[in-house]
Amino acid sequence: MTRLRPLLLALPLATAHAAETRHDLLRFTNGDQLHGTYLGIKPGPVMSWMREDVGGPVEFKTTQLRHVVLHGGRPDKVLPLLSHVSLANGDRIPGTITGLADDTLTLDSPFAGSLRIPCRQISMISPNPLGGRVFYHGPFSEDEWINVDPAHPDGLGPAADDDKEDAENEDEAGRWEFSGSSWYWREKSGGTALIRKDGMPDRAMLRFELAWKSRMALAIGFHADFKRPVLEADGDEKPEPPRFSPGDTSALPWIFGNAYVLQLNSNYLRLTRSFVDEDGRPSVDPNRSNLNQLRLGDSGKVVVELRASRDSGRISLFVDDEFVAQWSEGDEFAPGEGKYVGKGAGFGFLPQMDDCPVRISDIITTEWNGMPDSARSMQLEDQDIVLMANGTDRFAGRVEGIDGGLIDFETKHGSFRLPVEEVAEIRLASNDVAEPSEAPADAVLVRYSPIGAISGLPVGGDGDTLRLSHPVAGEIDLSLESAVMLEFHPSNRIIDDWDADF
């Protein structure tokens, strides 16, 4: 069966209310895709869909569907806050914490109203997470990204039609493939980077989910300015940029310009500095980079989190919320400059090995408040951990209640009342968190922008609202104004979301 290529509209984040039509995208479990308009869900459950070239609504059983990308991945209204509660089943429910008493937390959600959640179903309370504003969340549209290589710094054109061997735009460069809310690399040879030229502030956190098969070798460029080196002629020969060679770092400045590049392999990691000087001469400085052992295996899935500050020169790496490495860049680190190497706001991903299929998804960049670690990396079995928003103070004890914007917290050193507005996150004792139950086969997961995911059985609804039977909060009416995706078959298994021919 022929797969339909997505034709999502390119819309900058700041133009979410622009007048242009933003199509919804429906993807089936077999990989087929269809553009149109989501109309709602009926009992069955059955989803209703409309296309301009069809006379009336079309209905599909949700068992046939993988997901629906709403409004081209751009919500009608971005959620106004990052405060949220994480549940044992993986849900993240945005909202303002209004109270905690009698082992029940109350939450005022902007898309579901007031909710009551049993504390045993909560793994983390995050009044002020991430450290600042969200600059990017996605991917939900392929037009937000560019495929580049040393010979095509402004971007690769569309792939040549396989039926036209003499197509003028045909070249040997591979391309990343966009599907739903993920980017896939499955070419036999590396060398093409997937980049964004903005999205990283001076103090930034870059977080994404990385999945891979076979071996893995991925370069992650950040704070990149994509400055183009100058080609030097060699006699009468026409100057050409370097060709990609597995494991070679000489091509990094031709892709990222002035930047830091984290080289992440299955068994080790290395931070490399990429330079392009005022005369356009490229260079790299891998010799003084920290070399750390990292055992990720030949296939798997992890969450990678990079924190980098142009002001302090600090760079930290976390994998699955566990601290892995830190680099401190002093005045002596940049040859001849004494400044932070990364001069731009861009970032990107470059496969550095032949036959290393990877998938990148759930990408988010935010301001970083300088917090050196998180309460998630310090979970205890029998005590709650409170991490303050200043990034340094933390307490271990028991949360007894929340009322009037204050947290009643008992420790072995005494009782404290902590202002909610000064708390970054609270990781609840693992022994107190219930084991999550398996999601029903007909469940749907609703993703919100810039943060949020809530799951349950769909009861009904139209294109603007969805009534959901939630396993913890009961039956609730969700507004889809800030939603970006409905997932009908989410999975935590590594290979389920990969294309069958990947």
C-alpha positions as CSV (number, residue, x, y, z in Angstrom):
1,M,0.0,0.0,0.0
2,T,1.3,3.5,-0.9
3,R,2.1,5.7,2.1
4,L,0.9,9.2,1.9
5,R,3.6,11.8,2.6
6,P,2.6,14.4,5.2
7,L,2.0,18.0,3.9
8,L,1.9,19.9,7.2
9,L,2.0,23.6,7.1
10,A,5.1,25.4,8.4
11,L,4.1,27.8,11.2
12,P,6.5,29.5,13.6
13,L,5.7,29.0,17.3
14,A,4.8,32.6,17.7
15,T,2.1,32.5,15.0
16,A,-0.1,29.9,16.6
17,H,-3.1,32.2,16.0
18,A,-2.3,33.0,12.4
19,A,-5.1,32.9,9.9
20,E,-3.7,30.1,7.7
21,T,-5.4,26.8,7.8
22,R,-3.6,24.2,9.8
23,H,-4.6,20.7,8.8
24,D,-4.9,17.8,11.2
25,L,-2.9,14.7,10.3
26,L,-4.2,11.1,10.9
27,R,-1.7,8.2,11.0
28,F,-2.9,4.6,10.9
29,T,-1.3,1.6,12.6
30,N,0.0,0.4,9.2
31,G,1.8,3.7,8.6
32,D,-0.6,5.2,6.1
33,Q,-1.3,9.0,6.6
34,L,-4.3,11.2,5.9
35,H,-4.8,15.0,6.1
36,G,-8.1,16.5,7.1
37,T,-10.0,17.7,10.1
38,Y,-10.6,15.8,13.4
39,L,-14.3,16.0,14.3
40,G,-14.5,14.0,17.5
41,I,-15.0,10.6,19.0
42,K,-18.2,8.5,19.4
43,P,-18.9,5.5,21.5
44,G,-17.3,2.4,20.2
45,P,-14.9,4.1,20.3
46,V,-15.0,5.5,16.7
47,M,-13.2,8.6,15.5
48,S,-14.9,11.0,13.0
49,W,-12.8,12.6,10.3
50,M,-13.5,15.1,7.5
51,R,-11.7,15.7,4.2
52,E,-12.4,18.5,1.6
53,D,-12.5,15.9,-1.2
54,V,-15.1,13.7,0.6
55,G,-18.8,14.5,0.7
56,G,-19.2,13.8,4.4
57,P,-17.5,12.7,7.6
58,V,-15.7,9.4,7.6
59,E,-15.5,7.1,10.7
60,F,-12.6,4.9,11.7
61,K,-12.4,2.5,14.6
62,T,-9.7,3.7,17.0
63,T,-8.1,0.2,16.9
64,Q,-7.0,1.2,13.4
65,L,-5.3,4.4,14.4
66,R,-1.9,5.3,15.7
67,H,-2.4,9.0,16.4
68,V,-3.8,12.3,15.3
69,V,-1.6,15.4,15.1
70,L,-3.9,18.4,15.8
71,H,-3.6,21.8,14.0
72,G,-0.3,20.9,12.3
73,G,1.3,20.4,15.8
74,R,0.5,24.0,16.8
75,P,-2.1,24.4,19.6
76,D,-4.7,27.1,19.4
77,K,-3.6,28.2,22.8
78,V,-0.3,27.3,24.6
79,L,-0.8,26.3,28.2
80,P,0.2,29.3,30.4
81,L,2.1,27.4,33.0
82,L,4.7,24.6,33.5
83,S,3.5,23.5,36.9
84,H,2.3,19.8,36.8
85,V,1.9,16.6,38.7
86,S,3.4,13.3,37.4
87,L,1.5,10.1,38.0
88,A,2.6,6.6,38.5
89,N,1.2,5.6,35.1
90,G,3.3,8.2,33.3
91,D,0.7,10.9,32.9
92,R,1.8,14.5,33.5
93,I,-1.2,16.7,34.4
94,P,-0.5,20.5,34.1
95,G,-2.1,22.7,36.7
96,T,-1.8,24.8,39.8
97,I,-1.6,22.8,43.1
98,T,-4.3,24.2,45.3
99,G,-4.1,21.8,48.3
100,L,-3.1,18.5,49.8
101,A,-5.1,16.9,52.6
102,D,-6.4,13.5,53.6
103,D,-4.0,11.8,51.2
104,T,-5.6,13.7,48.2
105,L,-4.1,16.4,46.1
106,T,-6.3,19.0,44.5
107,L,-5.2,20.6,41.2
108,D,-6.7,23.4,39.1
109,S,-6.0,22.4,35.5
110,P,-6.4,24.9,32.7
111,F,-7.9,22.2,30.4
112,A,-9.9,20.0,32.8
113,G,-10.9,22.2,35.7
114,S,-10.5,21.1,39.3
115,L,-9.2,17.6,39.8
116,R,-8.8,15.4,42.9
117,I,-5.9,12.9,42.7
118,P,-5.1,10.3,45.4
119,C,-1.5,10.8,46.6
120,R,-0.6,7.1,46.1
121,Q,-1.0,7.7,42.4
122,I,1.5,10.6,42.4
123,S,5.2,10.1,41.8
124,M,6.3,13.8,41.6
125,I,4.8,17.2,42.2
126,S,6.5,20.0,40.2
127,P,5.3,23.5,41.1
128,N,8.3,25.2,39.2
129,P,9.9,22.6,37.0
130,L,12.5,23.0,34.2
131,G,13.8,26.3,35.4
132,G,12.2,28.8,32.9
133,R,10.4,29.4,29.7
134,V,9.9,26.8,27.0
135,F,11.5,27.8,23.7
136,Y,10.7,24.7,21.7
137,H,8.5,21.6,22.1
138,G,8.1,18.9,19.4
139,P,8.6,17.7,16.8
140,F,5.1,18.0,15.4
141,S,5.9,19.4,12.0
142,E,8.8,18.5,9.7
143,D,9.0,22.1,8.3
144,E,10.5,23.3,11.6
145,W,13.8,21.4,10.8
146,I,16.5,21.3,8.1
147,N,18.5,18.4,6.7
148,V,22.1,19.6,6.1
149,D,25.5,18.2,5.3
150,P,28.9,19.8,4.6
151,A,28.1,20.2,0.9
152,H,24.5,21.5,1.5
153,P,24.8,24.0,4.5
154,D,21.5,25.7,3.6
155,G,19.6,22.4,3.5
156,L,19.1,19.4,1.3
157,G,16.3,19.6,-1.3
158,P,13.6,17.0,-1.6
159,A,14.7,13.4,-2.3
160,A,14.8,12.4,-6.0
161,D,11.8,10.5,-7.3
162,D,12.8,6.8,-7.4
163,D,11.1,6.5,-10.8
164,K,13.2,9.3,-12.3
165,E,16.8,8.1,-12.4
166,D,17.8,11.2,-14.3
167,A,16.2,13.6,-11.8
168,E,18.3,16.8,-11.5
169,N,18.0,16.9,-7.8
170,E,19.2,13.4,-7.2
171,D,22.2,13.1,-4.9
172,E,23.8,10.6,-2.5
173,A,23.0,12.4,0.7
174,G,20.7,10.6,3.1
175,R,17.8,12.3,4.8
176,W,16.0,12.1,8.1
177,E,12.4,10.9,7.9
178,F,9.6,12.6,9.8
179,S,6.7,10.4,11.1
180,G,4.0,11.6,13.5
181,S,6.0,13.2,16.3
182,S,9.4,11.6,15.7
183,W,12.5,11.9,13.5
184,Y,14.0,8.7,12.2
185,W,17.5,8.0,10.7
186,R,17.7,4.7,8.9
187,E,20.2,5.4,6.1
188,K,23.0,2.9,5.6
189,S,25.6,5.7,5.9
190,G,25.8,8.7,8.1
191,G,26.7,12.3,7.3
192,T,23.4,14.3,7.3
193,A,22.5,16.4,10.3
194,L,19.0,17.4,11.4
195,I,19.2,21.0,12.8
196,R,17.2,23.9,14.2
197,K,18.8,27.3,14.0
198,D,17.1,28.7,17.1
199,G,15.6,27.5,20.4
200,M,18.5,27.6,22.9
201,P,18.8,30.6,25.2
202,D,22.1,31.6,26.9
203,R,21.3,29.3,29.8
204,A,19.6,26.3,28.2
205,M,18.3,22.9,28.9
206,L,17.9,20.5,25.9
207,R,15.9,17.3,26.6
208,F,14.9,14.6,24.2
209,E,14.1,10.9,23.9
210,L,16.7,8.8,22.0
211,A,16.0,5.3,20.7
212,W,18.4,3.2,18.7
213,K,19.0,-0.2,17.1
214,S,22.2,-2.0,16.5
215,R,25.1,0.3,17.4
216,M,24.7,3.9,18.2
217,A,26.9,6.9,17.5
218,L,25.2,10.3,17.5
219,A,26.7,13.8,17.7
220,I,24.6,16.4,19.4
221,G,25.6,20.0,18.5
222,F,24.3,22.7,20.8
223,H,24.7,26.5,21.1
224,A,25.6,26.3,17.4
225,D,25.9,29.4,15.2
226,F,26.3,27.3,11.9
227,K,29.0,29.7,10.7
228,R,30.2,28.5,7.3
229,P,33.9,27.8,6.8
230,V,35.7,29.3,3.8
231,L,36.7,26.9,1.1
232,E,40.3,27.1,0.1
233,A,41.3,26.3,-3.5
234,D,44.1,23.8,-4.0
235,G,45.7,24.8,-7.3
236,D,43.3,24.5,-10.2
237,E,41.1,22.1,-8.3
238,K,37.6,23.2,-7.4
239,P,37.4,23.5,-3.6
240,E,35.1,21.0,-1.9
241,P,34.0,20.6,1.7
242,P,35.2,17.4,3.4
243,R,33.2,14.2,2.9
244,F,31.7,12.4,5.8
245,S,33.8,9.6,7.3
246,P,32.5,7.5,10.3
247,G,33.9,8.8,13.6
248,D,35.8,11.7,11.9
249,T,35.3,15.0,13.7
250,S,36.7,17.2,10.9
251,A,33.3,17.7,9.4
252,L,31.7,19.1,12.6
253,P,32.6,22.8,12.0
254,W,31.1,22.4,8.4
255,I,27.8,21.5,10.0
256,F,27.6,23.2,13.3
257,G,30.1,26.2,13.0
258,N,31.0,27.5,16.4
259,A,29.4,25.0,18.8
260,Y,29.9,22.3,21.4
261,V,29.3,18.8,20.1
262,L,28.5,15.9,22.4
263,Q,29.5,12.6,20.8
264,L,27.3,9.9,22.3
265,N,28.3,6.3,21.6
266,S,27.0,3.0,22.9
267,N,30.1,2.7,25.2
268,Y,31.5,6.2,25.7
269,L,30.8,9.9,25.4
270,R,33.0,12.8,24.5
271,L,32.6,16.6,24.4
272,T,34.2,18.2,21.4
273,R,34.6,21.9,20.6
274,S,33.9,23.1,17.1
275,F,35.5,26.3,15.8
276,V,35.3,28.6,12.7
277,D,37.6,31.6,13.1
278,E,37.3,35.1,11.7
279,D,39.1,34.1,8.5
280,G,36.7,31.1,8.1
281,R,39.2,28.4,9.0
282,P,37.6,25.4,10.7
283,S,39.1,23.4,13.5
284,V,38.1,21.0,16.3
285,D,39.5,20.5,19.8
286,P,38.8,17.0,21.0
287,N,42.0,16.5,22.8
288,R,41.0,18.3,26.0
289,S,37.5,16.9,26.1
290,N,36.4,14.7,28.9
291,L,36.2,11.0,28.0
292,N,33.7,9.1,30.0
293,Q,32.6,5.5,30.0
294,L,28.9,5.1,29.1
295,R,27.3,1.8,28.6
296,L,24.0,2.1,26.7
297,G,24.1,-1.2,24.9
298,D,23.4,-2.1,21.3
299,S,19.7,-1.1,21.3
300,G,17.5,0.7,23.7
301,K,15.7,3.9,24.6
302,V,16.8,6.7,27.0
303,V,16.0,10.3,27.9
304,V,19.0,12.6,27.3
305,E,19.2,16.0,29.1
306,L,21.9,18.5,28.4
307,R,22.2,21.7,30.5
308,A,24.5,24.4,29.3
309,S,25.2,28.0,30.4
310,R,27.0,30.4,28.2
311,D,27.4,32.7,31.2
312,S,29.2,30.3,33.6
313,G,30.7,27.8,31.1
314,R,29.0,24.9,32.9
315,I,27.8,21.9,30.9
316,S,26.0,18.9,32.4
317,L,24.7,15.6,31.0
318,F,21.9,13.5,32.5
319,V,20.6,10.2,31.1
320,D,17.3,8.9,32.4
321,D,17.4,11.6,35.1
322,E,20.7,10.3,36.4
323,F,23.8,12.5,36.5
324,V,26.5,11.3,34.0
325,A,29.1,14.0,33.4
326,Q,29.9,17.6,33.9
327,W,32.3,20.0,32.1
328,S,33.4,23.4,33.5
329,E,34.8,25.7,30.9
330,G,37.2,28.3,32.3
331,D,38.9,31.3,30.7
332,E,41.6,29.1,29.2
333,F,39.4,26.6,27.3
334,A,38.9,28.5,23.9
335,P,42.2,29.0,22.1
336,G,43.0,32.7,21.7
337,E,39.6,33.8,22.9
338,G,38.8,32.8,26.5
339,K,35.1,32.7,25.8
340,Y,32.4,30.1,25.6
341,V,32.8,28.3,22.3
342,G,29.0,28.0,21.4
343,K,28.1,31.3,19.9
344,G,24.6,30.6,18.6
345,A,21.1,29.5,19.6
346,G,20.9,26.4,17.4
347,F,21.1,22.7,18.0
348,G,21.0,19.5,15.9
349,F,21.7,15.8,15.6
350,L,24.3,14.0,13.4
351,P,24.7,10.2,13.0
352,Q,28.4,9.4,13.0
353,M,28.5,5.8,12.1
354,D,27.3,3.6,9.2
355,D,24.2,1.4,9.9
356,C,23.2,3.2,13.1
357,P,19.4,3.7,13.0
358,V,18.1,6.2,15.6
359,R,14.9,7.9,16.5
360,I,14.6,11.3,18.1
361,S,11.4,12.4,19.8
362,D,9.8,14.4,22.6
363,I,12.3,17.3,22.2
364,I,12.1,20.3,24.5
365,T,14.3,23.3,25.1
366,T,13.9,25.7,28.0
367,E,15.7,28.2,30.0
368,W,17.9,26.6,32.7
369,N,18.0,28.2,36.1
370,G,21.4,26.8,36.9
371,M,20.0,23.9,39.0
372,P,22.9,21.3,39.2
373,D,20.7,18.3,39.6
374,S,17.1,17.3,40.2
375,A,15.0,15.6,42.9
376,R,14.3,12.8,40.4
377,S,18.0,11.7,40.7
378,M,17.7,11.4,44.5
379,Q,14.5,9.4,45.0
380,L,14.3,7.6,48.4
381,E,12.2,4.6,49.4
382,D,10.8,6.0,52.7
383,Q,11.2,9.8,52.5
384,D,10.0,12.6,50.2
385,I,12.7,14.8,48.6
386,V,12.0,18.6,48.2
387,L,14.2,20.5,45.8
388,M,14.0,24.3,46.1
389,A,13.9,26.5,43.0
390,N,17.3,28.1,43.9
391,G,18.8,24.8,42.6
392,T,20.9,24.1,45.8
393,D,18.7,23.7,48.9
394,R,17.0,20.4,49.4
395,F,15.2,18.6,52.2
396,A,14.3,15.0,53.0
397,G,11.3,14.2,55.1
398,R,7.5,13.9,54.7
399,V,5.0,16.2,53.1
400,E,2.1,16.5,55.5
401,G,-0.1,18.9,53.6
402,I,-0.4,21.9,51.3
403,D,-2.7,24.8,52.1
404,G,-2.7,28.5,51.3
405,G,0.4,28.3,49.1
406,L,2.5,26.7,51.9
407,I,3.8,23.1,52.1
408,D,3.9,21.5,55.6
409,F,7.0,19.5,55.7
410,E,8.3,17.3,58.6
411,T,12.0,16.4,58.9
412,K,14.1,14.8,61.6
413,H,15.3,18.3,62.3
414,G,11.9,19.9,62.8
415,S,8.8,21.2,61.0
416,F,8.9,23.6,58.1
417,R,6.4,25.6,56.1
418,L,7.8,26.0,52.6
419,P,6.2,28.5,50.0
420,V,5.0,26.5,47.0
421,E,6.3,29.3,44.7
422,E,9.9,28.6,46.0
423,V,9.8,24.8,45.4
424,A,11.0,23.3,42.1
425,E,9.8,19.7,42.6
426,I,8.9,17.2,45.2
427,R,9.8,13.5,44.5
428,L,7.5,11.3,46.7
429,A,8.9,8.3,48.5
430,S,8.9,5.3,46.1
431,N,7.4,3.0,48.7
432,D,4.3,5.2,48.8
433,V,3.7,5.2,45.1
434,A,1.3,2.6,43.7
435,E,2.2,0.3,40.9
436,P,0.6,1.5,37.7
437,S,-2.1,-0.7,36.2
438,E,-2.0,-1.7,32.5
439,A,-3.8,0.7,30.2
440,P,-7.0,-0.6,28.4
441,A,-6.6,-1.5,24.8
442,D,-9.0,1.3,23.7
443,A,-7.2,4.0,25.8
444,V,-6.1,7.4,24.3
445,L,-3.2,9.6,25.4
446,V,-3.8,13.4,24.9
447,R,-0.6,15.4,24.6
448,Y,-0.6,19.1,25.4
449,S,1.8,22.0,24.6
450,P,4.3,22.8,26.0
451,I,4.0,20.0,28.6
452,G,1.3,17.6,29.6
453,A,0.0,14.1,28.8
454,I,-3.2,12.5,30.2
455,S,-4.6,9.1,29.3
456,G,-7.9,7.2,29.7
457,L,-10.8,5.7,27.9
458,P,-12.5,8.0,25.4
459,V,-16.2,8.4,26.2
460,G,-17.2,10.9,23.5
461,G,-16.6,14.5,22.3
462,D,-16.3,16.8,19.3
463,G,-13.4,18.6,17.7
464,D,-12.9,20.9,20.6
465,T,-13.5,18.7,23.7
466,L,-13.0,15.1,24.8
467,R,-14.7,13.3,27.6
468,L,-12.3,10.9,29.1
469,S,-12.7,8.2,31.8
470,H,-9.4,8.6,33.7
471,P,-8.2,5.7,35.9
472,V,-7.3,8.1,38.7
473,A,-9.3,11.3,38.4
474,G,-12.5,9.7,37.2
475,E,-14.6,11.0,34.2
476,I,-13.4,14.4,33.1
477,D,-14.1,16.8,30.2
478,L,-10.9,17.9,28.5
479,S,-10.5,21.0,26.3
480,L,-8.4,20.3,23.2
481,E,-7.5,24.0,22.8
482,S,-3.9,23.4,24.0
483,A,-3.6,19.8,22.7
484,V,-1.2,18.8,19.9
485,M,-1.8,15.1,19.6
486,L,-4.1,12.2,20.4
487,E,-2.3,8.9,20.6
488,F,-4.4,5.8,20.3
489,H,-1.7,3.2,20.6
490,P,1.1,4.6,22.8
491,S,3.7,2.1,23.8
492,N,6.7,1.9,26.2
493,R,8.3,-1.0,24.3
494,I,11.4,0.0,22.4
495,I,10.5,-1.4,18.9
496,D,6.7,-1.0,18.7
497,D,6.8,2.6,17.4
498,W,9.5,2.0,14.8
499,D,8.4,1.4,11.2
500,A,8.2,-2.3,10.3
501,D,10.9,-1.9,7.6
502,F,13.2,0.2,9.8
